[in-house]
């Protein structure tokens, strides 16, 4: 059983593509649990205040999280770090999560640390995720 960890970019990408992040996460072989850290929710909240497309995508992602939290997706805590990316990497490495991100640089950093990471836009699993 693998546990997935969704980042901000993955949630916003799924909203853009009209894809259910939970369903996309389960397409990664072995994933049976989907988690969203509080630091990601806080980041979405900040971005949702922006004008334009990014703000609308973040607001849609927050609405999605509010709808599925506790039902299909677990909201989990995360250690305070200088950046959300660093907090996600630390959490994934410490707890053995599979990181799902649409951020290519974050995916590269995760893999260099030995964290299993997938992206819907640039991996072999990408076609299945999106």
Secondary structure as the mmCIF struct_conf table of DSSP 4:
data_model
#
loop_
_struct_conf.conf_type_id
_struct_conf.id
_struct_conf.beg_label_comp_id
_struct_conf.beg_label_asym_id
_struct_conf.beg_label_seq_id
_struct_conf.end_label_comp_id
_struct_conf.end_label_asym_id
_struct_conf.end_label_seq_id
STRN STRN1 UNK A 2 UNK A 6
HELX_RH_AL_P HELX_RH_AL_P1 UNK A 8 UNK A 17
TURN_TY1_P TURN_TY1_P1 UNK A 18 UNK A 18
HELX_RH_AL_P HELX_RH_AL_P2 UNK A 21 UNK A 26
TURN_TY1_P TURN_TY1_P2 UNK A 27 UNK A 27
BEND BEND1 UNK A 28 UNK A 28
TURN_TY1_P TURN_TY1_P3 UNK A 29 UNK A 30
STRN STRN2 UNK A 31 UNK A 37
HELX_RH_AL_P HELX_RH_AL_P3 UNK A 38 UNK A 47
TURN_TY1_P TURN_TY1_P4 UNK A 48 UNK A 49
BEND BEND2 UNK A 50 UNK A 52
HELX_RH_AL_P HELX_RH_AL_P4 UNK A 53 UNK A 68
STRN STRN3 UNK A 69 UNK A 69
TURN_TY1_P TURN_TY1_P5 UNK A 70 UNK A 72
STRN STRN4 UNK A 73 UNK A 76
BEND BEND3 UNK A 82 UNK A 83
HELX_RH_AL_P HELX_RH_AL_P5 UNK A 84 UNK A 95
TURN_TY1_P TURN_TY1_P6 UNK A 96 UNK A 96
HELX_LH_PP_P HELX_LH_PP_P1 UNK A 97 UNK A 97
STRN STRN5 UNK A 98 UNK A 100
BEND BEND4 UNK A 102 UNK A 102
HELX_RH_AL_P HELX_RH_AL_P6 UNK A 104 UNK A 112
TURN_TY1_P TURN_TY1_P7 UNK A 113 UNK A 114
STRN STRN6 UNK A 117 UNK A 118
TURN_TY1_P TURN_TY1_P8 UNK A 120 UNK A 122
BEND BEND5 UNK A 123 UNK A 123
TURN_TY1_P TURN_TY1_P9 UNK A 124 UNK A 125
HELX_RH_AL_P HELX_RH_AL_P7 UNK A 126 UNK A 129
#
